[in-house]
Amino acid sequence: MSQAIEGVRWTIHDIEVLPENEWTRYEIINGELFAVSHPHYLHQQVCGRISIKLDAWSNTTGLGVAIFNPGVIFSEADSVIPDVVWVSRERLAQIVDEAGHLTGAPELVVEVLSPGKQNELRDQAAKLKLYSVQGVSEYWIVNRFTQQVEVYRREKAKLALVATLLGDDEITSPLLPGFSCAISGFFPE
């Protein structure tokens, strides 16, 4: 649910005074507040599978870490909770604050779509633009309903769609040398 009020720009400080509710998370994109309810368990399973695959590769290579549902605070007016991110060890040292939040762009961001047009627009438009502007190198939009993954990579200073992968298609990334996974491996049977 978007909480847009004309002329009002929300900040991370406003979120601190909102009532706590374990079933609602808040994100701010360009000063607009989004109240996000706790996702469906299948959404969480997909996120977990992706995180586990990235984490296993990271443990083998030692190149970085996969983080499940991190807080990413780009600015006072841009604070989001992606489903999964991957960040190199060098980059992590530069962008983590004392509270454990990321304060800059991780190299890879993964969002799993939740049902509803507004949720899709947030991930496919607002977050795509935010991640592009903030310097994310690669963005995966995962659709658990169609079991496909859209892969966006930084080209000419912005994120551009480079592939739409399904089923037995293998996902690879120049960020993750040697990483490969069939898209079907992201989804429960």
C-alpha positions, 0 to 999 in steps of 0.5 A: 500500500502506498501512502502518497500525500501530495507535498509530503515526502517521507524520510527514514526518521518518519518510519522510526515513529510509525507504530511497530507491527511484525506483519508490516515493513516500510519502504521509502522510494523518492520520499513516497512511503510503501507499507509492505505486508509480510509475504506469502510463504512461497515468496519466502521459499523462493527468496530462501532458495536464491539466497542459499544458492548465492550463499553456497557460491559465496562460501566456495569463492570467498568473494562476497556474501548473500544477505536475506532481507537487508535494510538498504538506506540510500538516503533519508528519502530512499530506504528499501528492504530487498528480498536478497542482495549479494555484495562483494567483501570489499564493497560490504566494508565500504557500505555497512554502518554500525547498525548493520544497514547497507548505506550504498548499492550492493552489486546484485539486488534480487526482488521476488514479485508479490501479487498485485499491480501496485507491488509489480509496479514498485519492483518493475518501475520504482525500484528499478529506477532507484537501483539504477540511479544508486549504482546497482550493477545487476538486478534480478526480478523474479516472478514466482507465478510465471517462474521466470527471471528478468535480468537487468545489468548496468549498461551506459550508466543505467540498468537495462534488461539483458535476458528473460530466463525460464525453466532450464535456462541457466542464470550466470553473471559477470559479477559471480564468476563460475556461478550457474543455476537453472532457473527451475532451481529457484522455485519449489516443485 
